[in-house]
Amino acid sequence: MTQALPKLLTFEEFVEWKPDGERYELHNGVIVKMPQPVGEHEEVTGFLAFELTRECIRLNLPYFIPKTALVKPPENESGYSPDVLLLNRPNLTNELLWKKESTVNQPASIPLVVEVVSTNWRDDYHKKYADYEEMGIPEYWIVDYAALGGREFIGEPKQPTILVCSLDEGEYRIKRFRGSDRVVSPTFPDLNLTAEQIFLAGRG
């Protein structure tokens, strides 16, 4: 007995189907329902969005953080909904999918993207890492506040870690930050946040 393969969707079909108010992503044509984030995850995400917005205001940068925009890798039928997506407003005029579908696919539109790790951690460390790198997104943070990722990424024994991946000649260079380490961001060189401050945001 042969098993029928699930129908793969194009990105356009996914956007047309996607219901309002629920979080879904498209991974190589397959619809993936994103788990409802736990409270700690939401607190870390909210803290980072606030701090990055505050830094944008301080520096008078034309950046903002949308609520539900999608990132579409040009090379495959995927669409991601990052936890924190920093957008460069002036470049949105060049984004063909922005006005109707609030979707971006040009690295000039995306100075920084943040994924706060949850149970589907392999997506953040493997799939999204590869796609964001291939797209040329300049900076990608993987914030693993609950130490869920693989040991190759966060050490043995596992410990809460922030990976800042910055593009260098088409490839990400990774720096890891833990505890009292000040998180060094190429986009925000004056950002004064330690890894522990970010992790504590999720502990009430």
N, CA and C atoms as an extended XYZ file, in Angstrom:
612
Properties=species:S:1:pos:R:3:atomname:S:1:resname:S:1:resid:I:1 pbc="F F F"
N         0.850       -1.188        0.000 N   MET     1
C         0.000        0.000        0.000 CA  MET     1
C         0.890        1.243        0.000 C   MET     1
N         0.671        2.110       -0.936 N   THR     2
C         1.466        3.334       -1.004 CA  THR     2
C         0.751        4.456       -0.265 C   THR     2
N         1.551        5.294        0.385 N   GLN     3
C         0.992        6.408        1.139 CA  GLN     3
C         1.041        7.658        0.270 C   GLN     3
N        -0.077        8.366        0.219 N   ALA     4
C        -0.130        9.578       -0.594 CA  ALA     4
C         0.742       10.659        0.045 C   ALA     4
N         1.532       11.291       -0.779 N   LEU     5
C         2.370       12.370       -0.282 CA  LEU     5
C         1.524       13.624       -0.090 C   LEU     5
N         1.807       14.416        0.960 N   PRO     6
C         1.044       15.647        1.150 CA  PRO     6
C         1.301       16.614       -0.006 C   PRO     6
N         0.272       17.369       -0.366 N   LYS     7
C         0.421       18.338       -1.449 CA  LYS     7
C         1.317       19.482       -0.985 C   LYS     7
N         2.311       19.796       -1.792 N   LEU     8
C         3.188       20.913       -1.478 CA  LEU     8
C         2.567       22.200       -2.002 C   LEU     8
N         2.676       23.250       -1.214 N   LEU     9
C         2.101       24.535       -1.579 CA  LEU     9
C         3.173       25.483       -2.099 C   LEU     9
N         2.767       26.345       -2.991 N   THR    10
C         3.626       27.469       -3.336 CA  THR    10
C         3.465       28.527       -2.243 C   THR    10
N         4.378       29.479       -2.204 N   PHE    11
C         4.264       30.543       -1.215 CA  PHE    11
C         2.971       31.331       -1.422 C   PHE    11
N         2.608       31.578       -2.691 N   GLU    12
C         1.386       32.338       -2.979 CA  GLU    12
C         0.147       31.600       -2.452 C   GLU    12
N         0.104       30.279       -2.635 N   GLU    13
C        -1.022       29.491       -2.117 CA  GLU    13
C        -1.066       29.542       -0.595 C   GLU    13
N         0.102       29.505        0.025 N   PHE    14
C         0.191       29.556        1.482 CA  PHE    14
C        -0.355       30.879        2.015 C   PHE    14
N         0.042       31.984        1.402 N   VAL    15
C        -0.410       33.299        1.855 CA  VAL    15
C        -1.921       33.435        1.699 C   VAL    15
N        -2.439       32.889        0.607 N   GLU    16
C        -3.880       32.949        0.375 CA  GLU    16
C        -4.639       32.109        1.399 C   GLU    16
N        -4.066       30.968        1.798 N   TRP    17
C        -4.711       30.058        2.741 CA  TRP    17
C        -4.581       30.513        4.189 C   TRP    17
N        -3.465       31.120        4.537 N   LYS    18
C        -3.082       31.380        5.920 CA  LYS    18
C        -4.176       32.127        6.693 C   LYS    18
N        -4.701       31.529        7.772 N   PRO    19
C        -5.749       32.182        8.549 CA  PRO    19
C        -5.187       33.304        9.420 C   PRO    19
N        -6.003       34.314        9.650 N   ASP    20
C        -5.588       35.418       10.511 CA  ASP    20
C        -5.552       34.952       11.963 C   ASP    20
N        -4.634       35.541       12.713 N   GLY    21
C        -4.627       35.314       14.156 CA  GLY    21
C        -3.907       34.062       14.607 C   GLY    21
N        -3.464       33.219       13.673 N   GLU    22
C        -2.704       32.033       14.048 CA  GLU    22
C        -1.361       32.065       13.343 C   GLU    22
N        -0.370       31.450       13.974 N   ARG    23
C         0.982       31.546       13.451 CA  ARG    23
C         1.349       30.266       12.710 C   ARG    23
N         1.535       30.420       11.414 N   TYR    24
C         1.967       29.314       10.577 CA  TYR    24
C         3.199       29.746        9.787 C   TYR    24
N         4.028       28.773        9.425 N   GLU    25
C         5.130       29.008        8.507 CA  GLU    25
C         5.039       27.989        7.378 C   GLU    25
N         5.743       28.289        6.307 N   LEU    26
C         5.842       27.356        5.184 CA  LEU    26
C         7.295       26.926        5.080 C   LEU    26
N         7.526       25.614        5.181 N   HIS    27
C         8.878       25.070        5.099 CA  HIS    27
C         8.981       24.187        3.862 C   HIS    27
N         9.606       24.717        2.817 N   ASN    28
C         9.773       23.963        1.567 CA  ASN    28
C         8.449       23.374        1.077 C   ASN    28
N         7.410       24.212        1.078 N   GLY    29
C         6.113       23.801        0.550 CA  GLY    29
C         5.196       23.122        1.539 C   GLY    29
N         5.670       22.870        2.767 N   VAL    30
C         4.872       22.181        3.783 CA  VAL    30
C         4.432       23.184        4.848 C   VAL    30
N         3.127       23.204        5.154 N   ILE    31
C         2.606       24.097        6.192 CA  ILE    31
C         3.018       23.572        7.565 C   ILE    31
N         3.563       24.471        8.380 N   VAL    32
C         3.976       24.117        9.740 CA  VAL    32
C         3.258       25.043       10.709 C   VAL    32
N         2.438       24.461       11.605 N   LYS    33
C         1.777       25.267       12.643 CA  LYS    33
C         2.778       25.513       13.758 C   LYS    33
N         2.994       26.780       14.068 N   MET    34
C         3.958       27.127       15.099 CA  MET    34
C         3.330       26.927       16.473 C   MET    34
N         4.090       26.323       17.412 N   PRO    35
C         3.527       26.113       18.748 CA  PRO    35
C         3.242       27.444       19.439 C   PRO    35
N         2.204       27.447       20.280 N   GLN    36
C         1.914       28.638       21.081 CA  GLN    36
C         3.078       28.874       22.031 C   GLN    36
N         3.724       30.046       21.972 N   PRO    37
C         4.882       30.275       22.844 CA  PRO    37
C         4.489       30.268       24.317 C   PRO    37
N         5.396       29.755       25.151 N   VAL    38
C         5.184       29.813       26.597 CA  VAL    38
C         5.469       31.235       27.065 C   VAL    38
N         5.067       31.528       28.304 N   GLY    39
C         5.203       32.880       28.825 CA  GLY    39
C         6.635       33.390       28.816 C   GLY    39
N         7.586       32.540       29.208 N   GLU    40
C         8.996       32.968       29.236 CA  GLU    40
C         9.459       33.385       27.842 C   GLU    40
N         9.065       32.605       26.844 N   HIS    41
C         9.431       32.912       25.461 CA  HIS    41
C         8.910       34.294       25.076 C   HIS    41
N         7.662       34.581       25.425 N   GLU    42
C         7.057       35.868       25.085 CA  GLU    42
C         7.751       37.024       25.806 C   GLU    42
N         8.156       36.782       27.056 N   GLU    43
C         8.834       37.839       27.810 CA  GLU    43
C        10.200       38.162       27.207 C   GLU    43
N        10.943       37.137       26.822 N   VAL    44
C        12.250       37.360       26.192 CA  VAL    44
C        12.076       38.083       24.854 C   VAL    44
N        11.110       37.627       24.070 N   THR    45
C        10.851       38.251       22.768 CA  THR    45
C        10.450       39.713       22.940 C   THR    45
N         9.540       39.979       23.877 N   GLY    46
C         9.086       41.347       24.112 CA  GLY    46
C        10.210       42.246       24.604 C   GLY    46
N        11.040       41.725       25.490 N   PHE    47
C        12.174       42.494       26.013 CA  PHE    47
C        13.131       42.877       24.883 C   PHE    47
N        13.452       41.919       24.017 N   LEU    48
C        14.368       42.198       22.909 CA  LEU    48
C        13.767       43.201       21.929 C   LEU    48
N        12.487       43.038       21.616 N   ALA    49
C        11.838       43.974       20.693 CA  ALA    49
C        11.871       45.387       21.268 C   ALA    49
N        11.630       45.504       22.577 N   PHE    50
C        11.643       46.818       23.229 CA  PHE    50
C        13.032       47.431       23.190 C   PHE    50
N        14.056       46.648       23.572 N   GLU    51
C        15.422       47.171       23.641 CA  GLU    51
C        15.955       47.545       22.257 C   GLU    51
N        15.652       46.741       21.264 N   LEU    52
C        16.128       47.051       19.908 CA  LEU    52
C        15.405       48.276       19.347 C   LEU    52
N        14.105       48.386       19.641 N   THR    53
C        13.361       49.574       19.207 CA  THR    53
C        13.917       50.823       19.878 C   THR    53
N        14.211       50.715       21.155 N   ARG    54
C        14.770       51.853       21.887 CA  ARG    54
C        16.107       52.290       21.282 C   ARG    54
N        16.918       51.324       20.884 N   GLU    55
C        18.206       51.653       20.275 CA  GLU    55
C        18.015       52.313       18.905 C   GLU    55
N        17.038       51.840       18.145 N   CYS    56
C        16.723       52.464       16.848 CA  CYS    56
C        16.308       53.919       17.025 C   CYS    56
N        15.481       54.171       18.042 N   ILE    57
C        15.036       55.541       18.304 CA  ILE    57
C        16.216       56.411       18.723 C   ILE    57
N        17.064       55.867       19.587 N   ARG    58
C        18.230       56.629       20.063 CA  ARG    58
C        19.145       57.020       18.911 C   ARG    58
N        19.316       56.108       17.957 N   LEU    59
C        20.215       56.347       16.831 CA  LEU    59
C        19.511       56.993       15.632 C   LEU    59
N        18.200       57.202       15.781 N   ASN    60
C        17.408       57.795       14.699 CA  ASN    60
C        17.506       56.973       13.403 C   ASN    60
N        17.394       55.660       13.556 N   LEU    61
C        17.464       54.756       12.401 CA  LEU    61
C        16.065       54.543       11.824 C   LEU    61
N        15.953       54.369       10.508 N   PRO    62
C        14.627       54.194        9.880 CA  PRO    62
C        14.146       52.742        9.942 C   PRO    62
N        14.291       52.127       11.105 N   TYR    63
C        13.940       50.719       11.283 CA  TYR    63
C        12.682       50.601       12.139 C   TYR    63
N        11.963       49.492       11.958 N   PHE    64
C        10.823       49.188       12.833 CA  PHE    64
C        10.639       47.682       12.889 C   PHE    64
N         9.850       47.242       13.875 N   ILE    65
C         9.585       45.812       14.074 CA  ILE    65
C         8.111       45.559       13.809 C   ILE    65
N         7.773       44.857       12.705 N   PRO    66
C         6.363       44.579       12.403 CA  PRO    66
C         5.822       43.471       13.303 C   PRO    66
N         4.521       43.338       13.302 N   LYS    67
C         3.894       42.322       14.159 CA  LYS    67
C         3.875       40.941       13.511 C   LYS    67
N         3.509       40.878       12.227 N   THR    68
C         3.281       39.554       11.620 CA  THR    68
C         3.885       39.403       10.223 C   THR    68
N         4.881       40.189        9.871 N   ALA    69
C         5.454       40.092        8.520 CA  ALA    69
C         6.175       38.760        8.331 C   ALA    69
N         6.294       38.369        7.060 N   LEU    70
C         6.953       37.117        6.701 CA  LEU    70
C         8.272       37.390        5.968 C   LEU    70
N         9.197       36.473        6.145 N   VAL    71
C        10.456       36.477        5.393 CA  VAL    71
C        10.410       35.312        4.423 C   VAL    71
N        10.583       35.607        3.131 N   LYS    72
C        10.547       34.553        2.121 CA  LYS    72
C        11.910       34.381        1.464 C   LYS    72
N        12.552       33.235        1.671 N   PRO    73
C        13.779       32.961        0.922 CA  PRO    73
C        13.454       32.853       -0.569 C   PRO    73
N        14.184       33.553       -1.445 N   PRO    74
C        13.853       33.524       -2.877 CA  PRO    74
C        14.042       32.152       -3.521 C   PRO    74
N        14.899       31.308       -2.943 N   GLU    75
C        15.277       30.068       -3.612 CA  GLU    75
C        14.365       28.888       -3.309 C   GLU    75
N        13.420       29.016       -2.397 N   ASN    76
C        12.536       27.884       -2.106 CA  ASN    76
C        11.153       28.373       -1.681 C   ASN    76
N        10.232       27.436       -1.602 N   GLU    77
C         8.845       27.764       -1.236 CA  GLU    77
C         8.707       27.715        0.287 C   GLU    77
N         9.294       28.720        0.931 N   SER    78
C         9.219       28.826        2.383 CA  SER    78
C         8.794       30.239        2.755 C   SER    78
N         8.260       30.371        3.956 N   GLY    79
C         7.914       31.680        4.503 CA  GLY    79
C         8.017       31.599        6.009 C   GLY    79
N         8.882       32.430        6.592 N   TYR    80
C         9.143       32.361        8.026 CA  TYR    80
C         8.558       33.578        8.749 C   TYR    80
N         8.154       33.344        9.985 N   SER    81
C         7.605       34.402       10.834 CA  SER    81
C         8.521       34.554       12.047 C   SER    81
N         9.586       35.366       11.925 N   PRO    82
C        10.578       35.445       13.009 CA  PRO    82
C         9.982       36.019       14.289 C   PRO    82
N        10.621       35.704       15.408 N   ASP    83
C        10.171       36.253       16.681 CA  ASP    83
C        10.384       37.762       16.726 C   ASP    83
N        11.521       38.221       16.240 N   VAL    84
C        11.774       39.654       16.109 CA  VAL    84
C        12.368       39.892       14.721 C   VAL    84
N        11.701       40.730       13.947 N   LEU    85
C        12.154       41.038       12.586 CA  LEU    85
C        12.346       42.548       12.486 C   LEU    85
N        13.578       42.956       12.295 N   LEU    86
C        13.877       44.376       12.156 CA  LEU    86
C        13.880       44.728       10.675 C   LEU    86
N        13.049       45.705       10.299 N   LEU    87
C        12.923       46.074        8.889 CA  LEU    87
C        13.450       47.485        8.638 C   LEU    87
N        14.054       47.647        7.480 N   ASN    88
C        14.577       48.920        7.015 CA  ASN    88
C        13.517       49.569        6.123 C   ASN    88
N        12.786       50.528        6.679 N   ARG    89
C        11.623       51.092        5.992 CA  ARG    89
C        11.938       51.612        4.580 C   ARG    89
N        13.038       52.363        4.344 N   PRO    90
C        13.278       52.916        3.005 CA  PRO    90
C        13.371       51.863        1.900 C   PRO    90
N        13.784       50.637        2.220 N   ASN    91
C        13.927       49.632        1.166 CA  ASN    91
C        12.626       48.911        0.846 C   ASN    91
N        11.586       49.124        1.630 N   LEU    92
C        10.339       48.394        1.404 CA  LEU    92
C         9.689       48.750        0.071 C   LEU    92
N        10.036       49.912       -0.493 N   THR    93
C         9.509       50.272       -1.818 CA  THR    93
C        10.012       49.320       -2.898 C   THR    93
N        11.104       48.609       -2.621 N   ASN    94
C        11.664       47.652       -3.585 CA  ASN    94
C        11.132       46.232       -3.383 C   ASN    94
N        10.314       46.036       -2.364 N   GLU    95
C         9.798       44.701       -2.051 CA  GLU    95
C         8.451       44.500       -2.747 C   GLU    95
N         8.426       43.609       -3.735 N   LEU    96
C         7.216       43.414       -4.543 CA  LEU    96
C         6.053       42.824       -3.750 C   LEU    96
N         6.357       42.074       -2.680 N   LEU    97
C         5.303       41.407       -1.915 CA  LEU    97
C         4.914       42.170       -0.647 C   LEU    97
N         5.510       43.333       -0.430 N   TRP    98
C         5.293       44.003        0.846 CA  TRP    98
C         3.878       44.556        0.985 C   TRP    98
N         3.422       45.332        0.020 N   LYS    99
C         2.152       46.047        0.193 CA  LYS    99
C         0.959       45.114        0.374 C   LYS    99
N         0.910       44.037       -0.411 N   LYS   100
C        -0.265       43.158       -0.357 CA  LYS   100
C        -0.090       41.993        0.607 C   LYS   100
N         1.155       41.544        0.827 N   GLU   101
C         1.354       40.318        1.606 CA  GLU   101
C         2.282       40.510        2.807 C   GLU   101
N         2.686       41.746        3.097 N   SER   102
C         3.624       42.072        4.187 CA  SER   102
C         4.758       41.039        4.273 C   SER   102
N         5.379       40.831        3.112 N   THR   103
C         6.450       39.835        2.985 CA  THR   103
C         7.692       40.508        2.412 C   THR   103
N         8.850       40.135        2.956 N   VAL   104
C        10.121       40.680        2.476 CA  VAL   104
C        11.052       39.544        2.063 C   VAL   104
N        11.905       39.831        1.073 N   ASN   105
C        12.881       38.804        0.673 CA  ASN   105
C        14.237       39.389        0.285 C   ASN   105
N        14.438       40.685        0.522 N   GLN   106
C        15.715       41.301        0.175 CA  GLN   106
C        16.521       41.587        1.436 C   GLN   106
N        17.794       41.230        1.433 N   PRO   107
C        18.598       41.483        2.635 CA  PRO   107
C        18.696       42.961        2.997 C   PRO   107
N        18.574       43.844        2.011 N   ALA   108
C        18.623       45.278        2.309 CA  ALA   108
C        17.443       45.720        3.159 C   ALA   108
N        16.383       44.904        3.188 N   SER   109
C        15.201       45.226        4.005 CA  SER   109
C        15.321       44.698        5.428 C   SER   109
N        16.298       43.802        5.677 N   ILE   110
C        16.331       43.042        6.936 CA  ILE   110
C        17.703       43.190        7.599 C   ILE   110
N        17.926       44.247        8.379 N   PRO   111
C        19.220       44.391        9.049 CA  PRO   111
C        19.482       43.288       10.073 C   PRO   111
N        18.399       42.820       10.723 N   LEU   112
C        18.579       41.885       11.836 CA  LEU   112
C        17.316       41.048       11.995 C   LEU   112
N        17.519       39.754       12.251 N   VAL   113
C        16.399       38.866       12.544 CA  VAL   113
C        16.759       38.053       13.779 C   VAL   113
N        15.751       37.837       14.651 N   VAL   114
C        15.971       37.117       15.909 CA  VAL   114
C        14.985       35.961       15.999 C   VAL   114
N        15.510       34.783       16.324 N   GLU   115
C        14.655       33.644       16.645 CA  GLU   115
C        14.917       33.263       18.104 C   GLU   115
N        13.857       33.256       18.902 N   VAL   116
C        13.943       32.817       20.292 CA  VAL   116
C        13.578       31.336       20.301 C   VAL   116
N        14.499       30.519       20.748 N   VAL   117
C        14.401       29.066       20.563 CA  VAL   117
C        13.274       28.466       21.409 C   VAL   117
N        12.501       27.583       20.776 N   SER   118
C        11.504       26.797       21.500 CA  SER   118
C        11.692       25.325       21.128 C   SER   118
N        10.670       24.516       21.322 N   THR   119
C        10.833       23.068       21.178 CA  THR   119
C        11.260       22.646       19.770 C   THR   119
N        10.917       23.445       18.757 N   ASN   120
C        11.335       23.118       17.380 CA  ASN   120
C        12.693       23.768       17.082 C   ASN   120
N        13.647       23.563       17.987 N   TRP   121
C        14.933       24.272       17.923 CA  TRP   121
C        15.734       23.953       16.671 C   TRP   121
N        15.534       22.779       16.103 N   ARG   122
C        16.320       22.426       14.901 CA  ARG   122
C        16.042       23.373       13.737 C   ARG   122
N        14.809       23.889       13.672 N   ASP   123
C        14.492       24.849       12.609 CA  ASP   123
C        15.373       26.092       12.722 C   ASP   123
N        15.559       26.590       13.953 N   ASP   124
C        16.338       27.816       14.149 CA  ASP   124
C        17.824       27.589       13.873 C   ASP   124
N        18.335       26.454       14.320 N   TYR   125
C        19.770       26.180       14.202 CA  TYR   125
C        20.175       25.642       12.833 C   TYR   125
N        19.255       25.042       12.114 N   HIS   126
C        19.610       24.417       10.833 CA  HIS   126
C        18.916       25.103        9.656 C   HIS   126
N        17.612       24.908        9.569 N   LYS   127
C        16.865       25.365        8.391 CA  LYS   127
C        16.929       26.883        8.226 C   LYS   127
N        16.539       27.601        9.270 N   LYS   128
C        16.503       29.068        9.151 CA  LYS   128
C        17.904       29.648        9.068 C   LYS   128
N        18.815       29.068        9.802 N   TYR   129
C        20.213       29.507        9.720 CA  TYR   129
C        20.691       29.446        8.265 C   TYR   129
N        20.454       28.311        7.603 N   ALA   130
C        20.919       28.141        6.219 CA  ALA   130
C        20.220       29.110        5.275 C   ALA   130
N        18.913       29.281        5.446 N   ASP   131
C        18.167       30.160        4.536 CA  ASP   131
C        18.518       31.632        4.764 C   ASP   131
N        18.619       32.045        6.016 N   TYR   132
C        18.965       33.443        6.289 CA  TYR   132
C        20.375       33.754        5.774 C   TYR   132
N        21.271       32.792        5.930 N   GLU   133
C        22.637       32.978        5.425 CA  GLU   133
C        22.635       33.081        3.899 C   GLU   133
N        21.916       32.190        3.247 N   GLU   134
C        21.867       32.198        1.785 CA  GLU   134
C        21.205       33.469        1.259 C   GLU   134
N        20.222       33.973        1.989 N   MET   135
C        19.562       35.216        1.579 CA  MET   135
C        20.488       36.421        1.699 C   MET   135
N        21.481       36.313        2.577 N   GLY   136
C        22.374       37.443        2.798 CA  GLY   136
C        21.905       38.388        3.890 C   GLY   136
N        21.061       37.905        4.813 N   ILE   137
C        20.635       38.733        5.942 CA  ILE   137
C        21.864       39.012        6.810 C   ILE   137
N        22.171       40.285        7.065 N   PRO   138
C        23.453       40.625        7.679 CA  PRO   138
C        23.669       40.066        9.081 C   PRO   138
N        22.587       39.962        9.870 N   GLU   139
C        22.762       39.548       11.262 CA  GLU   139
C        21.576       38.706       11.720 C   GLU   139
N        21.883       37.591       12.386 N   TYR   140
C        20.870       36.648       12.845 CA  TYR   140
C        21.217       36.225       14.261 C   TYR   140
N        20.275       36.452       15.179 N   TRP   141
C        20.462       36.014       16.570 CA  TRP   141
C        19.635       34.763       16.824 C   TRP   141
N        20.258       33.789       17.487 N   ILE   142
C        19.544       32.625       18.006 CA  ILE   142
C        19.616       32.720       19.529 C   ILE   142
N        18.467       32.993       20.146 N   VAL   143
C        18.418       33.235       21.583 CA  VAL   143
C        17.868       31.985       22.264 C   VAL   143
N        18.751       31.207       22.860 N   ASP   144
C        18.378       29.922       23.453 CA  ASP   144
C        18.368       30.062       24.977 C   ASP   144
N        17.343       30.757       25.481 N   TYR   145
C        17.282       31.091       26.912 CA  TYR   145
C        17.051       29.858       27.789 C   TYR   145
N        16.437       28.815       27.218 N   ALA   146
C        16.116       27.611       27.992 CA  ALA   146
C        17.081       26.461       27.716 C   ALA   146
N        18.154       26.741       26.957 N   ALA   147
C        19.172       25.730       26.648 CA  ALA   147
C        18.555       24.467       26.036 C   ALA   147
N        17.780       24.661       24.976 N   LEU   148
C        17.103       23.542       24.317 CA  LEU   148
C        17.898       22.965       23.151 C   LEU   148
N        18.799       23.735       22.584 N   GLY   149
C        19.496       23.332       21.363 CA  GLY   149
C        20.490       22.213       21.570 C   GLY   149
N        21.057       21.753       20.463 N   GLY   150
C        22.025       20.667       20.509 CA  GLY   150
C        23.318       21.076       21.196 C   GLY   150
N        24.022       20.084       21.741 N   ARG   151
C        25.253       20.361       22.476 CA  ARG   151
C        26.325       21.006       21.603 C   ARG   151
N        26.302       20.699       20.316 N   GLU   152
C        27.305       21.301       19.436 CA  GLU   152
C        27.152       22.806       19.355 C   GLU   152
N        25.959       23.308       19.672 N   PHE   153
C        25.693       24.744       19.593 CA  PHE   153
C        25.841       25.441       20.941 C   PHE   153
N        25.393       24.802       22.031 N   ILE   154
C        25.342       25.495       23.317 CA  ILE   154
C        26.190       24.841       24.392 C   ILE   154
N        26.998       23.853       24.007 N   GLY   155
C        27.971       23.305       24.935 CA  GLY   155
C        27.478       22.116       25.743 C   GLY   155
N        28.422       21.536       26.462 N   GLU   156
C        28.170       20.367       27.308 CA  GLU   156
C        28.800       20.640       28.672 C   GLU   156
N        28.019       20.726       29.766 N   PRO   157
C        26.558       20.596       29.790 CA  PRO   157
C        25.884       21.783       29.097 C   PRO   157
N        24.659       21.564       28.673 N   LYS   158
C        23.931       22.622       27.976 CA  LYS   158
C        23.728       23.830       28.892 C   LYS   158
N        23.852       25.009       28.316 N   GLN   159
C        23.630       26.229       29.090 CA  GLN   159
C        23.002       27.295       28.196 C   GLN   159
N        22.195       28.175       28.784 N   PRO   160
C        21.580       29.238       27.982 CA  PRO   160
C        22.635       30.014       27.210 C   PRO   160
N        22.370       30.211       25.932 N   THR   161
C        23.368       30.802       25.038 CA  THR   161
C        22.673       31.668       23.997 C   THR   161
N        23.330       32.760       23.636 N   ILE   162
C        22.892       33.572       22.494 CA  ILE   162
C        23.957       33.458       21.421 C   ILE   162
N        23.554       33.060       20.232 N   LEU   163
C        24.458       33.012       19.084 CA  LEU   163
C        24.177       34.228       18.211 C   LEU   163
N        25.176       35.041       17.996 N   VAL   164
C        25.061       36.157       17.064 CA  VAL   164
C        25.819       35.766       15.805 C   VAL   164
N        25.078       35.610       14.717 N   CYS   165
C        25.640       35.190       13.440 CA  CYS   165
C        25.716       36.412       12.537 C   CYS   165
N        26.916       36.809       12.156 N   SER   166
C        27.073       38.001       11.313 CA  SER   166
C        27.716       37.601        9.991 C   SER   166
N        27.173       38.153        8.923 N   LEU   167
C        27.586       37.758        7.578 CA  LEU   167
C        28.972       38.311        7.256 C   LEU   167
N        29.820       37.434        6.752 N   ASP   168
C        31.177       37.812        6.360 CA  ASP   168
C        31.518       37.062        5.078 C   ASP   168
N        31.589       37.802        3.975 N   GLU   169
C        31.871       37.203        2.655 CA  GLU   169
C        30.916       36.054        2.348 C   GLU   169
N        29.638       36.291        2.615 N   GLY   170
C        28.598       35.331        2.253 CA  GLY   170
C        28.373       34.202        3.231 C   GLY   170
N        29.144       34.175        4.327 N   GLU   171
C        28.974       33.117        5.330 CA  GLU   171
C        28.845       33.738        6.714 C   GLU   171
N        28.054       33.065        7.563 N   TYR   172
C        27.910       33.550        8.929 CA  TYR   172
C        29.126       33.189        9.770 C   TYR   172
N        29.598       34.182       10.502 N   ARG   173
C        30.558       33.943       11.578 CA  ARG   173
C        29.765       33.982       12.880 C   ARG   173
N        29.992       33.006       13.747 N   ILE   174
C        29.187       32.847       14.955 CA  ILE   174
C        29.995       33.242       16.187 C   ILE   174
N        29.366       34.069       17.025 N   LYS   175
C        29.924       34.362       18.348 CA  LYS   175
C        28.881       33.978       19.379 C   LYS   175
N        29.329       33.324       20.450 N   ARG   176
C        28.426       32.847       21.496 CA  ARG   176
C        28.561       33.717       22.742 C   ARG   176
N        27.418       33.990       23.370 N   PHE   177
C        27.403       34.830       24.566 CA  PHE   177
C        26.600       34.140       25.653 C   PHE   177
N        27.190       34.121       26.868 N   ARG   178
C        26.545       33.476       28.015 CA  ARG   178
C        26.776       34.333       29.253 C   ARG   178
N        25.914       34.154       30.249 N   GLY   179
C        26.134       34.802       31.541 CA  GLY   179
C        26.312       36.306       31.440 C   GLY   179
N        27.439       36.783       31.969 N   SER   180
C        27.682       38.227       32.034 CA  SER   180
C        28.308       38.785       30.756 C   SER   180
N        28.455       37.961       29.718 N   ASP   181
C        29.002       38.459       28.442 CA  ASP   181
C        28.105       39.560       27.891 C   ASP   181
N        28.707       40.659       27.462 N   ARG   182
C        27.930       41.678       26.755 CA  ARG   182
C        27.716       41.212       25.330 C   ARG   182
N        26.470       41.226       24.879 N   VAL   183
C        26.146       40.774       23.525 CA  VAL   183
C        26.669       41.811       22.524 C   VAL   183
N        27.533       41.361       21.629 N   VAL   184
C        28.143       42.252       20.641 CA  VAL   184
C        27.393       42.105       19.324 C   VAL   184
N        26.788       43.222       18.888 N   SER   185
C        25.971       43.228       17.685 CA  SER   185
C        26.588       44.160       16.643 C   SER   185
N        26.891       43.662       15.440 N   PRO   186
C        27.390       44.552       14.383 CA  PRO   186
C        26.393       45.650       14.013 C   PRO   186
N        25.094       45.350       14.077 N   THR   187
C        24.071       46.347       13.747 CA  THR   187
C        23.980       47.429       14.809 C   THR   187
N        24.154       47.027       16.077 N   PHE   188
C        24.038       47.957       17.205 CA  PHE   188
C        25.290       47.853       18.085 C   PHE   188
N        26.403       48.408       17.645 N   PRO   189
C        27.666       48.240       18.380 CA  PRO   189
C        27.649       48.825       19.790 C   PRO   189
N        26.748       49.782       20.060 N   ASP   190
C        26.690       50.390       21.393 CA  ASP   190
C        25.648       49.743       22.291 C   ASP   190
N        25.020       48.688       21.825 N   LEU   191
C        23.997       48.020       22.631 CA  LEU   191
C        24.621       47.514       23.925 C   LEU   191
N        24.020       47.879       25.050 N   ASN   192
C        24.594       47.529       26.347 CA  ASN   192
C        23.694       46.525       27.059 C   ASN   192
N        23.731       45.288       26.565 N   LEU   193
C        22.932       44.209       27.135 CA  LEU   193
C        23.817       42.989       27.334 C   LEU   193
N        23.670       42.342       28.483 N   THR   194
C        24.363       41.080       28.686 CA  THR   194
C        23.410       39.930       28.351 C   THR   194
N        23.999       38.766       28.120 N   ALA   195
C        23.175       37.579       27.870 CA  ALA   195
C        22.235       37.340       29.054 C   ALA   195
N        22.757       37.485       30.271 N   GLU   196
C        21.950       37.204       31.463 CA  GLU   196
C        20.767       38.154       31.585 C   GLU   196
N        20.950       39.431       31.222 N   GLN   197
C        19.818       40.369       31.251 CA  GLN   197
C        18.691       39.896       30.342 C   GLN   197
N        19.060       39.375       29.181 N   ILE   198
C        18.045       38.879       28.238 CA  ILE   198
C        17.372       37.634       28.784 C   ILE   198
N        18.165       36.715       29.355 N   PHE   199
C        17.592       35.495       29.900 CA  PHE   199
C        16.685       35.793       31.099 C   PHE   199
N        17.082       36.760       31.934 N   LEU   200
C        16.278       37.096       33.112 CA  LEU   200
C        14.921       37.660       32.745 C   LEU   200
N        14.824       38.249       31.555 N   ALA   201
C        13.530       38.792       31.123 CA  ALA   201
C        12.471       37.701       31.054 C   ALA   201
N        12.894       36.454       30.863 N   GLY   202
C        11.950       35.343       30.784 CA  GLY   202
C        11.675       34.686       32.110 C   GLY   202
N        12.223       35.256       33.196 N   ARG   203
C        12.011       34.624       34.511 CA  ARG   203
C        11.210       35.503       35.442 C   ARG   203
N        10.422       36.405       34.809 N   GLY   204
C         9.552       37.254       35.605 CA  GLY   204
C        10.330       38.245       36.438 C   GLY   204
